[in-house]
């Protein structure tokens, strides 16, 4: 069985670019650029820096909410939430752009997505919930309903990673890494836990 990937979302605030090389070496497999407080110009510049670093490690980069920014910078994909543009329409316009979509485990399956970001699994660090956490049981139920790769998200940490369901493509983390005392050590621990 293939090890689930570690999908890192950028922190809401603060500098993180200098830490990315060691995080990639420690085991981060994908990264999502999500910096909503930045202006378009600042986001473009920062994303170009991120892409430059990620390219040295062959790490795919997804852009949150913004197909235009992904296309403008040459990022590999975009992640779309429930209130964003329709994934199927994006895929029809740009078939080569990888499109991820937020998927609540009890909702009808989102069409047009190359992968689902499923959750929240637990109470997330980064935002208020608009639905109840689904737990690993809810993620397992979604996996039974689809062949589209599923990445679990929402409050995932080393302490609650045990019990993740078979067939999971990966785990997406924000606070579980950035709120840790040592983010690099946390990635290493998560990578080991995902092999066990």
N, C-alpha and C positions, 0 to 999 in steps of 0.2 A: 504494500500500500504506500502511495506517495505521501510524504510528509505535507501536512497543511502549510501553506505559505504564511509568512508574516507580512501583513499589509499595514504600513505605517502612514498615518495621517499627520501632516505638519501641525505643530502646536499653534493655538490661536494667537499667541503673542510671543515676542522675544526672538532672539537669534538662535538658529538651529543649524544653519548651513554648515558651520565648521564641524559639527558633530556627525554629519551624515556619512562621511567616509568610514568611520569606525563602526557606525551602526550597520552599514551595508556589509562590512567585513564580518560583523558579529552574527548576521543572519537575516536582516531585513531583505525581503524579496521584491516588494513593490512599494511605491510611495504615492500618496495623493496630496496634491497641493490644494490646501484649503486655508486661505488667509483673507476672510471677508472684509476685514477692516482696511485693507490696502486700496488705494486708488488704482484705476486700471493701469496707469503708467508704472506705478510702483510694483504692482502685481506682475506685469509683463517682465520687468527687469529682474525681479526676484525669481520668477519661474525660469527664466533663461539661465540664471546662475545654478538653480537646482538641477535643471536638465544637463548642464555641462558636467556637474559632479556625477550625476546618476549614469551618464553615458560611459564614464570610466569603469563602471562596475556592471554594465549591462542591466541596469535596474529600470523596469518600465515605470513611467510617470503618468498618472491620471490627474486631471484637473476637475475640481469640484464645481458643478453647476454651469460651467462655461465652455461650450463647444467652440465658440469663437476664439477664446484664449488658447485652447488646446491646439486648434488648427494654426493660429498665428505663430505659435512658438515651436510647433513640431512635436508636441507631446503625443504620446501614443494613444491616449484615450481620455474619456470624460466620465465622471460619475454624476448621475442625475437623480435628484430627489423627487418626492411626490408632487411638489409644486413647480418643478422645473419643466422645460420643454419636453415633449413626448419622445421617449427613447426611439420608438419606431420611426418617427419622422427624421430624427437625427441620422439614424442608420440608413434610411433611404437616400438622404442627401449626401452622406459621406460614408459609404460602405466600408472603407478601410479604417475608419476610426473605431477603436474599441469603445463600447458603451456599457457602463455599469449602471444599475438602477437599484434604488432603495426598494426593498420588498418586505412588507409586513407579512408575517408567516400565515395569518388568517385571511389575507386579501387575495383576490384573483391575481394570477401571475401577470406581471408586467411584460408586455410584448416588446420585442426588438432588442432586448438586453443580451449582451455577451456574458454577463455575470450578474448575480444579485448580491447586494449588501443586505443581509437579513438580520433583523433585530427590532428593537434592542434586546439583547440576550439578558443583560443585567442592567441595573441602574447606571447610566453613563455618567462620566465625569464632566462632559463638555456641554450638556444642554438639558433643559427640562423635558421630561417625557410627555408625549401626547398619546401614549398607549402603555399598557402594562408590559413589563419585561416578559419574554417568552421562554427564557431558560433554554438549556440545551435540548430539552424535549421538543420545544417548538421548532427549533432549527432542524431536528431530526425529521419532524413531520413534513417540513418544507422539502427536505432532500428526497423524501419519498414521492413528492408530487412533480419533480422536475429533473431534467437531465442537464439543465443550465448550471454551470459552476456557482457555488454558494460560498460567500465569505460572511462569517458571523461578525457582528459589530455591536458594541454597546456595553461598556463597563467591564470588558474582559481584562483579566489580570492573571498573573502567574498563580495566584491563590485559587482562582475559580476555573482555570483552564482544563483541569481534569474532568473527564466525562464528555469531552467534545465528541460529536458523533462521527462515525466512519463515513467517508465520502466527502467530508468538508474540504473545500478548495483552500480555505485559509481563514485566518482571524485578522480582523482590522482593529487597530488600537490607536488611541490618542493618549488619554490619561494614564493608561496602564503602562506606558513607556515614559512619557514626558513628566509624569508626576512622581516617578520612581527616584530614589536618592541617586542611583547610578543607572541611567538609561541603557548604557552599553551592557552592563551586567544583566539587566532585566531582559534584554533581547536574547542574550546567551542562555539564560534560564528558560525562557519561553521556547526557544529552539529545541532545547533538550527535552522539555516537557512534551513538545509536539512530536518527538521521535518515539517516546515511550509508549 
